[in-house]
């Protein structure tokens, strides 16, 4: 679904973190898009953007040192018992093999900047915690977005955590245990006069970057239609095939707003300082959708997984894991099995 970005040459004053973010985030569409594929929409870090002058280093450890502060738990007895009773057989004995998007989108899943084999991010943290809660060893696998469905169906992978949004179509083949809200964010340039986008009239007359054919486009066009019906300037959708070009358009004033996965947008705001998040909405419009851990349909694994996630929520470890990556706003209060998802087209 996406092509790896070309290497970014070092530029004066750029931190290693910024360089790494520019390189890894070029594949954000593959992992972060809920539009027809996942829980977000096209949105990447601008390969030309540098940290704003005077900004401190990013408050995230993007190296393998991040593993030293990853939260851990003991096996959850109820979940272990449910797993034993389910008859589920792991792909690797004694291990939970988890498909992750290593070349994906910060902060959910991406390679550590000092080791292109180590996957870090919130999805990796949750995958590790789920394995521990089930009393299994954590066995992560770097998987391209297009490959996780067949890998889960065939039993090559036990579980997928690749920022997968719940949809009615996917539920026909897979089971979901939810662990985050599916949220999109409105971003503006750091110097923009726009302070909040919360309702249709907030985008009246604005040029908004959005992915063509995405669910977020439907949401935006509905807002434009409401503005037009109210006698307001509706607004204008702006489309870029190249996400870096979209970022440059936002920075140069050729666009006013960009719609991106909320987690990525907040991460970009915190680390690069070139944009600000001024609003959010659920990406599964018109329903309130969530992101879920994915298993093969009816294989017995999803109930034990949901029990572990609920245990994380109840103990507070869940909040700790989200806070590590600035994703507090995406928290859920309950892990749901196969809740209503994005309707079929």
Residue pairs with C-beta under 8 A, 6 or more apart in sequence:
1 29
1 30
1 33
1 37
1 145
1 146
2 26
2 27
2 28
2 29
2 30
2 145
4 26
4 27
4 103
5 22
5 23
5 26
5 27
5 47
5 244
7 23
8 19
8 22
8 23
8 47
10 19
11 50
13 50
13 51
14 50
14 51
15 51
15 57
15 58
16 113
17 57
17 58
17 60
17 62
17 113
17 271
18 49
18 50
18 51
18 271
18 272
20 62
20 113
21 45
21 62
21 106
21 268
21 271
21 272
22 45
22 46
22 47
22 48
22 49
23 47
24 103
24 104
24 105
24 106
24 110
24 111
25 44
25 45
25 105
25 106
25 110
25 264
25 268
26 44
26 45
26 47
26 243
26 244
27 44
27 101
27 103
27 104
27 105
28 40
28 42
28 43
28 44
28 45
28 104
28 105
28 243
28 261
28 264
29 41
29 42
29 43
29 44
29 211
29 243
30 37
30 101
30 103
30 104
30 105
30 144
30 145
30 146
31 38
31 101
31 104
31 105
31 108
31 109
31 145
31 162
31 163
32 38
32 39
32 40
32 41
32 43
32 104
32 105
32 108
32 163
32 261
32 263
32 264
33 39
33 40
33 41
33 42
33 211
33 214
33 261
34 40
34 41
34 165
34 182
34 214
34 215
34 283
34 284
34 289
34 342
35 41
35 42
35 211
35 213
35 214
35 215
35 216
35 217
35 283
36 213
36 214
36 215
37 145
38 145
38 162
38 163
38 164
38 165
39 163
39 164
39 165
39 180
39 182
39 261
39 283
39 289
39 291
40 105
40 163
40 165
40 182
40 184
40 260
40 261
40 262
40 263
40 264
40 283
41 184
41 210
41 211
41 214
41 215
41 216
41 259
41 260
41 261
41 283
42 211
42 214
42 243
42 246
42 260
43 243
43 246
43 258
43 259
43 260
43 261
43 264
43 265
44 105
44 243
44 244
44 247
44 264
45 106
45 247
45 264
45 268
45 272
46 244
46 247
46 248
46 251
46 272
46 274
47 244
48 244
48 247
48 248
49 247
49 251
49 272
49 274
50 272
51 271
51 272
51 273
52 190
52 272
52 273
52 274
55 273
58 270
58 271
59 270
60 66
60 107
60 267
60 270
60 271
60 324
60 325
60 326
61 69
62 106
62 112
62 113
62 120
63 112
63 113
63 114
63 115
64 112
64 114
64 115
64 118
64 120
66 112
66 120
67 118
67 120
69 324
70 125
70 128
71 125
71 129
71 317
71 320
71 321
71 324
72 128
72 129
72 132
73 129
73 132
73 133
73 311
73 312
73 315
73 317
74 132
75 132
75 133
75 134
75 135
76 133
76 134
76 307
76 308
76 311
78 307
78 311
79 133
79 134
79 304
79 305
79 307
79 308
79 311
80 134
80 135
80 304
82 303
82 304
82 307
83 134
83 135
83 301
83 304
86 300
86 301
86 303
86 304
87 300
88 299
88 300
88 301
88 304
90 96
90 97
90 136
90 158
91 97
91 155
91 156
91 157
91 158
92 139
94 136
94 137
95 131
95 136
95 137
95 138
95 139
96 127
96 130
96 131
96 134
96 136
96 137
96 138
96 139
96 158
96 159
97 139
97 141
97 156
97 157
97 158
97 159
98 127
98 130
98 131
98 138
98 139
98 140
98 141
98 157
98 158
98 159
98 160
98 161
99 141
99 143
99 147
99 148
99 151
99 152
99 157
99 159
99 160
99 161
99 162
100 109
100 119
100 123
100 124
100 127
100 140
100 141
100 142
100 143
100 160
100 161
100 162
101 108
101 109
101 110
101 123
101 142
101 143
101 144
101 145
101 162
101 163
102 109
102 110
102 111
102 119
102 140
102 142
102 143
103 110
103 111
103 142
103 144
104 110
104 121
104 145
104 162
104 163
105 163
105 261
105 263
105 264
106 121
106 264
106 267
106 271
107 121
107 122
107 263
107 264
107 267
107 325
107 326
107 327
108 121
108 122
108 123
108 163
108 263
108 264
108 325
109 119
109 120
109 121
109 122
109 123
109 124
109 161
109 162
109 163
110 119
110 120
110 121
111 117
111 118
111 119
111 120
112 118
112 119
112 120
117 142
119 140
119 142
121 325
122 180
122 263
122 321
122 322
122 324
122 325
122 327
123 161
123 162
123 163
124 140
124 161
125 321
125 324
125 325
126 161
126 179
126 293
126 309
126 312
126 321
127 138
127 140
127 159
127 161
127 293
128 138
128 140
129 308
129 312
129 317
129 321
130 159
130 293
130 305
130 308
130 309
131 137
131 138
131 139
132 138
133 307
133 308
133 311
133 312
134 304
134 305
134 308
141 151
141 157
143 151
143 157
143 160
143 162
145 162
148 157
148 160
148 162
148 164
148 294
149 173
149 174
150 156
151 157
151 160
152 159
152 160
152 174
152 294
152 295
152 296
153 173
153 174
153 296
155 296
155 299
158 295
158 301
159 293
159 294
159 295
159 301
159 305
160 293
160 294
160 295
161 293
161 294
162 294
163 261
163 291
164 170
164 176
164 291
164 292
164 294
165 182
165 283
165 284
165 289
165 290
165 291
165 292
165 341
165 342
166 176
166 178
166 182
166 284
166 289
166 290
166 291
166 292
166 338
166 339
166 340
166 341
166 342
167 284
167 289
167 341
167 342
167 343
167 344
168 340
168 341
168 342
168 343
168 344
169 342
169 344
170 176
170 294
170 341
171 338
171 341
172 297
173 296
173 297
174 294
174 295
174 296
174 297
175 294
175 295
175 296
175 297
175 298
175 299
175 301
175 302
175 337
175 338
176 292
176 293
176 294
176 302
176 336
176 337
176 338
176 339
176 341
177 292
177 293
177 295
177 302
177 305
177 306
177 309
177 335
177 336
177 337
178 290
178 291
178 292
178 293
178 309
178 332
178 335
178 336
178 337
178 339
179 290
179 291
179 292
179 293
179 309
179 318
179 332
179 335
180 290
180 291
180 322
180 327
180 330
180 331
180 332
181 282
181 288
181 289
181 290
181 291
181 329
181 330
181 331
181 332
182 282
182 283
182 284
182 289
182 290
182 291
183 261
183 262
183 263
183 280
183 281
183 282
183 283
183 329
183 330
184 216
184 219
184 259
184 260
184 261
184 262
184 280
184 281
184 282
184 283
185 259
185 260
185 261
185 262
185 265
185 266
185 277
185 279
185 280
186 197
186 208
186 257
186 258
186 259
186 277
186 278
186 279
186 280
186 281
187 250
187 257
187 258
187 259
187 260
187 265
187 268
187 269
187 275
187 276
187 277
187 278
188 194
188 250
188 256
188 257
188 258
188 275
188 276
188 278
189 250
189 251
189 253
189 274
189 275
189 276
190 273
190 274
190 275
190 276
192 256
192 276
192 278
194 202
194 206
194 256
194 257
194 278
195 278
196 202
196 278
196 279
197 203
197 257
197 278
197 279
198 279
199 223
200 223
200 224
200 226
200 227
200 230
201 227
201 230
201 232
202 279
203 220
203 223
203 224
203 227
203 235
203 257
204 227
204 232
204 233
204 234
204 235
205 232
205 233
205 234
205 235
206 235
206 236
206 256
206 257
207 235
207 236
207 238
207 254
207 255
207 256
207 257
208 220
208 235
208 236
208 237
208 238
208 255
208 256
208 257
208 258
208 259
209 238
209 239
209 240
209 246
209 249
209 250
209 255
209 257
209 258
209 259
210 216
210 217
210 220
210 237
210 238
210 239
210 258
210 259
211 217
211 239
211 259
212 239
215 283
215 284
215 285
215 342
216 259
216 283
216 285
217 237
218 285
219 281
219 285
220 235
220 237
220 259
221 237
222 285
223 235
224 234
224 235
224 237
225 234
227 233
227 234
227 235
228 234
238 246
238 249
238 254
238 255
240 246
240 249
246 255
246 258
247 258
247 274
249 255
250 256
250 257
250 258
250 275
251 274
257 278
258 265
258 275
260 268
261 283
262 277
262 280
262 329
262 330
263 325
263 326
263 327
263 330
265 275
265 277
266 277
266 326
266 327
266 329
267 325
267 326
268 274
268 275
269 275
269 276
269 277
270 326
280 329
282 288
282 289
283 289
284 290
284 341
284 342
286 343
287 340
287 341
287 342
287 343
289 341
289 342
290 332
290 336
290 339
290 341
291 330
293 302
293 305
293 309
295 301
295 302
295 305
302 337
302 338
303 337
306 335
306 336
306 337
309 318
309 335
310 334
310 335
312 318
312 321
313 332
313 333
313 334
313 335
318 331
319 328
319 331
322 328
322 330
322 331
